[in-house]
Amino acid sequence: MPKLSARVGRIDASGIRRIFDLAKSLKDPINLSIGQPDFAVPEQVKDAACAAIRADRNTYTQTQGIPELRAQLQAEEKSFTGRTWNDQETLVTSGVSGGLFLALCALVDDGDEVLIPDPYFVMYKHLVNLFGGRPVFLDTYASDFLIDPERLERAITPRTRLLLLNSPANPTGRIAPRANLEAVAAVCRRHGITVLSDEIYRSFAYAPMTSMAELYEDTVVLAGHSKAFGMTGWRLGYACGAAAVIQAMTKVQQYSFVCAPSVTQYAALACPQVDMTAHHDAYRRKRDLVVGILSRRFELAPPDGAFYLWAKAPAGHTGTSFVEKAIANNCLIIPGGVFSERDSHFRICYTVPDERLRAGAELLCRLAD
């Protein structure tokens, strides 16, 4: 029997994947568990991908990404955040997950502390552990799922290296208001803390959204195309930040991912030609539909963006026990313990047809009763 590394032992299999595996055993479940859009990749982007394949653009690209795409991303970031990033400060990655991997590898040493607001995206704590860091969780339940600047200040020690920020957030759907980000930035500035700002859901913002990069100079932005254009399997993201950080990430990418998928990079050049407003507005309406139903029986986090709802399990249930009850009734949702150090909530994803969404929400209400 091969001996596995201690590093691999620091991480667990994803609880979300276990739900996906369970879904295969159910007959036509109401599946509110899958965190990806249900709309197709736009035809213009598909055509651009096919054209790239036929033009034999199937080889490795530069590790940092093709120049045309980096220039496009820099223009988009300038428009969105007001910041100007140059080629040394821009890296095309294999999804935002790939960007997280590279950034944590480049920034975290053994024993370094990484501040993670709780609830959190499932990957955060496991990647920190993988690279030898120590996750330090900032409980946000009492502060409306926003970072409390005073709690943040108290959590910082001489070993604190990074703050992981996710807005709009998975799993809560919360967008950090500008004033809150300004207060968080002030604390990080006083202590020299780098912010890793995961903004993959910025296209699904139903309230005003500010990027941390606008407010704090020591921010590494991670964003991408996969959610906004329904390209989750195409694995395309990017990072913008200080040249020293981005060059370190690029060096790691040379010896890991090599480059982001070449065809996907060329296909993404067509993305600015596509208006995705109708799709994103449809998700706003889905959000309103499901909130209107679930708020009758459940306490919900404010769903400002992304396409998730974070709901408190009804009295007498943990998040896990209520999810088990839902699954027994052919409805798939995710227990909150996957995303949190607590087991009091559950997450649903509302990227399903309206009739399925309504049926699932009404079923959950009946189970709560």
N, C-alpha and C positions, 0 to 999 in steps of 0.2 A: 504493500500500500504506500503510495507516494506521500511524503511529508509535505503538508501545505505550509505556506508562509504564515507567520504570526500576523502579518498585515491583512491578509484575507480574512483571518478570524475576527478582525475588528469590525467587520461589516456583516449585516444580515441580508437575506433575500428580501426583496421589496414586498411589503404587505399588499401593495396594489397588484403586483403580478399574481399573488395567490388568489385575489378576487377574479382576475382575468381567467385564471385556470379553472376556477369554480364555475365561471359563466359557461364554459364548454359543456358542463354536465347538466345545465338547465335547458328546458325547452322554451325557446322564444321569451327570454326574460325581458323585463323592462330594465334596460341597462343604463343607469345613471352614474356609471363609474369611470367611463373612459374620458380622460382629459385631453381631448383633441377635437378640432372642429369637424363638423359633419358635412361641410361643403367641399366640392371638388376643387382641385387646382385649376385656376383660370386657363382657358384655352390658349391665350397668348403665351402664357408661361410654359404650357405643355409644348406648344409649337417651337418655342425657343430651345427647349431641351432636345426635342427631336432634331432640330436644325444643327445643334451642337454635336450630337452624335453622328449625324450624316457628314458633318464637316471634319470628322475625326478629331474632335477636341476631347478625346477620351484619355489623354495621358495625364501625368502629374502636372500640376501647376506650380508656380512659386509657392513656397511654404506659406507666405503671408497672404496669398490670394492674388487673383488676377488684377492687374492695375486698374482696368476699367471698373471693376466692381468696388474696389477700395475707394476710387474717386467718387463713385455714386453714393457710397455709404457716408463718406465724409460730408458730401453736400446735404444728405438727409439729416445727419446729426447737427450740422450747422443750423439747419432750418428748425429742428426740434428743440435743441438745447441752447443754441446761441454760441456753442463752443466750436472752435476750429481745431481739428485734429489733422496731423500730417501723416505721411506714409509710415513713419517710424512709430506712430501712435495708434495704428489701425491694423487689426489682424482678423482675417476671415477664418472661422472655426467650424468644426463639425457639429453644428448645433450649439445652443447655449449650454447644454450639458457638457459638450466638449470644451467650451470656454471656461466653465466652472472648474473642470478637471485641470486645465492648464494653469489657470490663475492660482488655484490653491497649491498646486505643485510648485509654482514659482514663488509663492509668498509665505508659505507656512513651513516652519521648521519643527522638529520634534519638541513637544511641550508648549508650543505657542498656543495661546488661547484665541478662539474665534467666537465672537458674540453672534448668537443666532436668535432672533425674535421667535417666540413660540406662540402660536403654531408656525410651522415652517414647511417649505418644500422638502419632500421626503429625502432627496439626494444630499441635502446640505450636511447633516451631521455625519453621514456615512463617509462622504468624501473627506471631511475634516479628519475623521478617525483614520481613514486609509493613509493619509499623508502624515500621520503622527501628531496632529494637533489635538487640542482639547476643546470640544464644544462647550460653550457657556451659554445657557439658555436664558433669554430675557422674557419673563412671563408678560404677555400683553392682554390677558383676559380681563384684567381689572381696568385697563386703559383703552377700552373700545377697540382692541386689536391694533393699537398704534404703539410705537416705542415711547415709553415714558422717559424723558431726558434725565430725570433725577435717578431713576432706576438704572439707566445706562451708565451714568457717572459712577454710581456705587459699584457697578460690576467690573469696572476697568481696573486692571492690576498691571504691574510692570511687564507681565507676560502677554498682555493683550496685543494682538497684531491686526486683526481685521474685524469689521462689522459686515455681516451679510444682510443686505436689504433687498426686499422683493416687493415692488409696487408697480402695477396692481399685483395683488398677492394670490398665490396658490398655497393654502386652500381657502382662505377667507374671502377673497374678492375685494379686499380692502385697498384703497388708495390713500397713501399718506398725504395729507394736505400740506401745502407749501410751508405754512407756519410751523408745523411739526417737524418737517425736514430741516428747516432753518435752525430749530433748537437742537436737533440731533447733530447737524453739521457743526454747530458751535462747540458741543462737547467733544466731538471727534478731533476738531482742530486744536483744542487745548491739549489733547493727549497724543496727538500725532498718529491717529488711527486711520488706516486706509479703509474706505468703504467699497465693497464689491456690490454693485447695484444691478440686480437682475430685473430687466425691464422687458422680458419677452412678451408680456401681455399689454404693452403700451397701446396697441391698436384697439384694444377692447376696454377703453376707458369711458365710463358713463358719467363721470364727474371730472372736474379739472384735474389734470395730472402734471406734476412738475418732476423733471429728472433731477436726481441728486447732483448730476454733473453741472447743472446750472448754478448750484449753490456752494459746492465744495470742490476745491481744486484736486484733492487727493482721492478722486473717485475713479474706479474702473467700471465702465458701463458694459454690460452684456445684453445684447439684443439680437433679433434675428427675424427671419422671414417665415419660419415654419408654422407658427400659429396664425399669423395674419393672412397667409395665402393658402392655408390648408396643406402645407408641404411638410408635415411632420416627419415623414419617412425619408425625405430628401436630405436631411441633416445639414442645415445651413444656418449659421449664426455668425456673430462677429463681436469683437471686443475693441473698445477705445479707452485709452488711458495714458499714463505717463510713459514716455519712450522706454525707460529702463524696465518697467514692468512688461510692456508689450513685447520688447525684444527678448526678455527672459521666457515669456510664454511661447514666442516664435521658436526659440531654441528647443524647448520641450516638444513642441509640435513636430519639429524635424525628426525626432526620434520616437514619435508615437503615432499620431494620425497622419503624418507626412504633409498632407494638405486637406482642405475640405474637398468634397467630391467635385470634380472638374465640371461635369455636365450641369450640376446644380448651380455652380457659380455663373456659368454662361446663361442659364435659364433665368437667374435672378435679375439679369440686366433688363428683362422685360417687365419686371414688377412695377416700376413707376408708371407704366402705360395703363395699368389696370386700376379701375376704381372699385374698391372693396366695400364701399360705404353701405350698400344694401345688405350685404352679409352681416356686417358688424351691427347695423341697426336692427337686424332680425334677432340678434342675440340680446340686444337691449330689451326687445319686446318679450323674448323668452324669460329673461330675468324678471321682468315685471309680472308675467303670468305666474311663474312658480313662487315668487315672493308673496303674491296675493293669496295663493292657496296655503302655503306652508306657514305663513305668519299667524294663521288662525290657531295653530296648535304648537308651534315651535318658536323658540327664541333664536333669532338669526343674527349673525354678524352683518354689519352694513355692507351690502354687495355693490361696491362702487365700480368694479371692473372685472376683467377676466371673464370666465364663464363657470364659476363655482359658487355654491352656497355652503356656508359653514353653520350647521344647525346643532343646537343643544339637544341631546337625547331627552326623551320625556322622563318624568319622575319615575323612579324605580328601575331605571335602566342605566347601564354604562353605554358608551358609544358602541362597544363591541357587541353587547347583548342585544341592543336594538338593531344593529346591522344583521346579526344572525336571524333575528325575527323577520326582518325585511327579506333576506335571502330565502328563508323558508316559504315566503309568500311570492317568490319569483321576481323580486326587485333587487337589483344590484346597486349598492352604495358602498362607500369606503369608511371603515371605522376611524375615528379621530386619532386613535393611538398611533396610527401610521405617520401622522404629521405633527405629533405633539408628545410632550412628556405627561400629558393628562389623557384620560380615556372618558371624556365627558361629552364629546360631540361626534358628528359624522359629516362627511362631505358628499355632496351630490354635484354632478356635472350636468348642465342643462343644454348640451349640444345634441339634442335629439328632436325628432319631429314633434310639433305642438301636441298632437293627440297622445303620443306616448308620454310626453312630459306631464300633461294634465293627469293622465291615468296614474302615473307613478307618484305624483304629489298627493293626489287624493287617497291613494293606497297608504302612503306613509301617515297621513292624517288619521285614517281609520285605525292603523296599528297603534298610533299614539293613544287613541281613545280606549 
